[in-house]
Amino acid sequence: MESKLYVGNLSYDTTEDGLKTAFTKAGTVVSVDMIKDRYTGHMKGFAFVTMNSPEEAQAAIKILNEKMLDDRAIKVNIARPREERPQR
């Protein structure tokens, strides 16, 4: 069963490949989803990384939370379910 992680405080220089490389230290990375502003296309400073199993997700948290990546101390947590927002 896959596990999704929230990764925050990312440098604007961080790439999907760089994030994937960092997280492979903890196990198999299924996907990396860098969140970008829909209007400007610039990265917002956070991403979601899906690991192959809950055990690998926990290992990623233990290995990478508060560690430096591209000169920033990143935050790694289990992703919470998306909250429904009212339509505009």
N, C-alpha and C positions, 0 to 999 in steps of 0.2 A: 504494500500500500504506500503510495507516494505521500510526501509531506512537504507543504509549502512553507517557506521562511520569508519573513520580512527583513530586508536589509536596508538600514537607514544610515544617514550621515555620510553618504557617498560623495566623493570628489566628483566635480563635473568632468574630470579627466578620465574617470573610470570607464572602461569599455565592457561590453558583454563578455568578450573573450577573457579579459582580465579577471572579471568576477567568477567566471566558470573555472578558470585555472585555480583561483584561490579556494573555491569550494570543493574541487576534486580531491583536496587533501583529506576531506572527511568522507568521501564516498562518491557514488555515481550521481552526477547532475543530470536531471531529466530536462530541465528548461531554465532559462534566465529571461526574465521580463523586466527590462529597464523602463521605468515610467517617464514619459515625456509630456511636456505641455502640448495640448492639442492644437494650440494656435501658433506657437513659435517653433515647436519641434525640439526645444532645448530640454535636456534632462532635468528632472525635478529633484534629484539627490537621493532617490530611493529606488529599490527594485524588489522583485520577488524571485526567489530561487526555489525551484522544486527539486527535492532530493528523492532518491529511489525508495527510501524507507524511513519510518519514524526514528529508527536507531541512528541512521546516517544524519538525519536532521539534528538530533540531539548532539551528535559528535561535532557537527558544524558549529552549533552554538558554543559548545565547550572550547573548540579550537579557535574560532574567529571572533566571537563577541568581544568588543573593546580592543581589538587588535588593529594595528595600522595597515591601511590599504591605500595606496596613492596619497600618502601624507595625511590621512584622516583616520581617526579611531571610529571604526564602524560599529553599528548596533545590529545584532542578529537575534531575532526572536521568532517564535512560531507565529505565522500569519493568522490574524483573526478573520472570521468571515466578513465579507464585504457588507457594509450597512446600506440599506436601501435609502436613497435620497429622493425627495420629491422632484417631479419633473418641473422644469421651468417653462 
